[in-house]
Amino acid sequence: MSRKLSLSRRTGIAALVALGLAGALSAPLHAAASKPRVALVMKSLANEFFQTMQEGARAHQRAHAAEYDLIANGIKDEIDTAGQIRLVEQMLAQHVDAIVIAPADSKALVPALDAALKRGVVVINIDNRLDQQALAEKHITVPFVGPDNRAGAKLVGDFLAQQLHKGDKVGIIEGVPTTFNAQQRTLGFKDAMQVAGVQVVAVQSGQWELQKGNIVAAAMLREHRDLAALLCGNDTMALGAVAAIKSAAKTGQVKVVGYDNIPAVKPLLADGRMVATADQFASQQAEFGIVAALTTLANKPGNKPLPAVTNTRVELVTK
């Protein structure tokens, strides 16, 4: 069985106490005269991480059915940015009161979200942070509720480094390079490898997808025959990397780490095909984002404005 550093619900909620949101998670929200409609706009629902996010959001809505309505949707794959922009536009056409979004691209979604803000729609950013320069150019701010991806990736990289030797060679399979979380995870992996004296000999995008991760991993293994490990920006790409290692007859010779702790990696952690991953608690990310949106909509006297960033927990998961 995998071992995960424990996280109680109270600990997760504590991250939001400063926002005045904790009570909303443990006590019924006050119903408005007309229930607000909250749209959760995610990335690919083919990814187990976003399936879990959707399940967490729907569970929260069922527990607070009298307080708000939820519309949850996602795009066909991780790079379908145009499709996600259309989803935002559709939500505006349906007159939602708030949009909680995990953007497929940190810059490309900004104009659509600017249009939402101009219509008085509350926007909360989760999972992948929007580009700050792109927001500044539009003269808008969007609160981010989510993990510190660089710190989370370094946590995973530090654990892997304990099983490597100084001078070893590793490759990084990153997500979509125009996304802030992909950039931060790559930096976190590099931080850990630099401290350990391990060489990063290749960084290529697997676009968050299993098949692309498999192709990139196979190419890295061919080009660098003495590769000691592959650090993958999410677990879906890690699954592709594990398959590539098996095809190259190098199972047990090349270590793999991922990020997200999706259910599919549990047997790989158990038998050693993967060394570690990070749990960023997908269901709680959606829940915290929704509660932040509802609190903003309620605009209760004495509520503090949401800070620019509220970091949620990321924890190491190993065998």
N, C-alpha and C positions, 0 to 999 in steps of 0.2 A: 504493500500500500504506500502511496505517496505521503510524505511528511510535509505539512504546511505550518508555518509559524501562525499561531492562533490569532484570530481577530474576532472579538465579540461585537455584537450589534451596537452595544453601548460605546465601544471605542470608535466605531465608524461614525456614529452620530456625533461624537464629541468634536469631530473636525468641523462641524457646522454650528456648534453652539454659539460662536461669535456672531453668526449671521441671524441668530434668533430663529433658526429652522428646526432645532432639535425637537421641540414640542410638537411640531407638525408630523413628525414620524412616529410619535408614541401616543398622541391623542388625536381625536377626530378634528379635521379641518372644519372651519366654520363655513357653512354653505352660504353662498351668495344668493341674491334673489334669482339670478339666472346663472346656472352653472357655467364656469369657464370651460373652454375647449382647448385642450393642450395637444399639440402635435409633436410626436417624437419622430425625428427624421434621422435614420441611421444609414450606415454603409451596407455592405452586402449581407443579406440574411442567409446566404450560403455559408457564411462564416459562423461557426458555433458561438463565438464570442458575442456576436450581435443577436443571435437567437436567444442567448441567455439574457442579454440586455432587454430584449423585448418581453421575455417572460417576467423579468423583475418589474418592469413598468406596468404590465397588465395586472400583476399580483397587487401592486400598490394601488392601482385604480379600483380594483375590486374591493379592496379594504376601505376605500374612500369614495365609493360609487355615488354617494349623495353630494359630494363636494365638487367633482369635476368629471368631464368626459375626456377620453383619450383616443387619439388617432395615431396608431403606430405603423410606420412603413419604412421600407429600405429600398436600396437599388439592386440591380441585377449582379453587379460585381464591384470590386473595390475601386476600379478606375472609371466607373460610369458617372463622372462629374456632371455631365450635361443632364443625365437622368435625375440626379439629386437636385440640381437647380430647378428642374421642372416640378419635382415634388414640392419644393418650397413654394413655387408659384401656385401650384394646386391648393396647397394649404391656405394661402392668402385668398384664393378664390372661394374657399369654403369658410372664410371668415373666422379662422381660429384666433384665440386670444393670446396664445403663446406658442413659441417654437423652441423645442429643446433639440439641439442638433449636434451630431457627431460628423463633422464635415469631411467629405471625401478628398477635398483639396483645401489647403489652408488659405489660399488667396482667391480662388475662383468663386467661392460661395459668398464672398463679402458683398458684392453688388446686390445679390438677391436678398441678403439679410438686411442690407441698408434699406431696401425697398420695404421690407417688413417693418422695420423700426419707424420708418416715415408714416406708416399706416397705424402706428400706435400698438403694434404687436410686441409683446415681450419676447426677447431672444436670449436663451441661455446656451452656452457652448460647453459640450462635454467631450471626453475622450481625446480628440485631436484639436489642439488649440489653434484658433484663427491667427493669421499673420498680423502682427501688431502694426507694421508699417502700412499694410493695406487698409486696416481699420482707421489708422490716423489720417490717411489720405481722404477717407470719406467723412472724417471728423465724427466718428462714432466709437462707442465702447461697447463691448459685449463681455459680460462676466464669464469666466471659465471655471467650471467645477469639474475637477478630474485629477489624475495622477501626475506626479513628477516622473516623466518617462525616462529622463536621463539618469536619475537616481535609481529607478527600478532596473534599468538595463545594467548599470554598474553593479548592482547587487548580484545579478545573475552572472555577470562577467567575473566578478571577484570570486564567486564560488567555483566557476570553471577553472580560473587561474590556479587554484590550489591543486588541480590535477594535471597541470601543464608544467613545462620546464622553461626556464629562461632561454630565449632564442627560438622557441617553437614557432611554427607558422600557422596562422589561422585566417579564415575568410569570414567576411560579414555579408549576409544576405539581408538587405534592408527592404523596407516597404516602399510605397510610392514616394519618390524623393522630394516631391513638392508638398508633402505633408509634414507638419511640425513634429508629430509624434515619431515618425520614421527618422527624421533628422536627429531628434533627441536620443532615441534608442541607439542609433549608430554612434553618437558621441559618447554615450554611457558605456557601450562595449569598448570603444577605443580607450576611454579613461582607464578601465580595468586592465586592459592589455598593456597599456603604457606603464602602469605601476608595476606589473608583473614582469616586464621586460620581454613580452611576447610580441612577435612581428605580425602586423595585419598586412597580408600580402595582396588582398583583393577585397573590394567592396562593390557589389553589384545589386541592382534592384530585382527582387522577385515579385514586386507589385502586390504583395500581401497574399498571393495566390499559390495553391499547392503545386499545380503543374509548372508554373513559371519558376517557383522555388526549386523544383526538381531539376529543371533544365539548367538553371544557374549553378546549382550544387554540382551537377555532373560535369559541367564545364570547368569549374574550379578544381575538382578532383583530377581531371585530366591534365590541367595546366600545372598544378602544384601537387606532385605525387607524394610529397612528404608533408602534406597538410595534416595538422594535429587536431583541428576542431573547426566547426562551422557555427557561428553565432547568428541566429535567425531573429529578425525583428518581430515575428509573430509565430505562433505554434503551427498555423496552417502551412507556412513555408518550411517550418522544421519537419513536418510530416513528409514533405517533398524531398527534403535533404536526407532524411533517414532512408527513404526509398532509393535515392541515388547512391548512397553509401552501400546499400545491400547489392545493388546492380553492379557496383564496382568491386564487389567481393572484399569490402573493407569494414564490414561490421565489426565493432569492437576496437578498430584501429583509429577511427576518426570520431571524436566526441561532438555531440550536438546539444545546443541549448536553444530555448525559444522564449516566448513571451505571451501570456494571456491565460495559461492554465485551463485550456478547453478540455472537455471530457475525453476527447480522442487521444490525448497524450498520456493519460494515466498509465496504461499498460506499458508504454515506452519508457516512462520513468521507472516503473517497477522492475523491468528487465534490463535496464541500463542502456537501451538504444538512445535515450535522451538523458542528459545529466541533470538539467534543471530548467525551470521556467519561472515566470513571475505571475502572480495572481493580482489583477487590478480590480477585481470584484465588479464585473460587468453589470450585474443586476442592481447593485447599489449606486453605480454611476448614474444610471437612468433615474433611479428613485431620487437621488439627491438633486439632480437637474430639474426634475419635475417639481419637487418641493420648493426649490429656489424660485422657479417660475411662479408658482402659486403664491408664495410669500410676497413677491414683487407685485403681483396682481392685486393682492389684498390691501397693500399699501397701508398697513396698520400704523397708527401713531406710535412713535418711539422705536419703530424698526430701523435698524442700521441699514444703510445702502449696502448692496453686495460689493465686496471687494473685487478687484480686478481678477484675482486668482484665489481659489480655494482648493488646496491640494487634498486629495483623498488618498487612502492607503494603497501601497504596493508591497507585496510580500513574496519572499523567496519560497519556491516549492521544489523539493528534491525527493529522492527515493525515501 
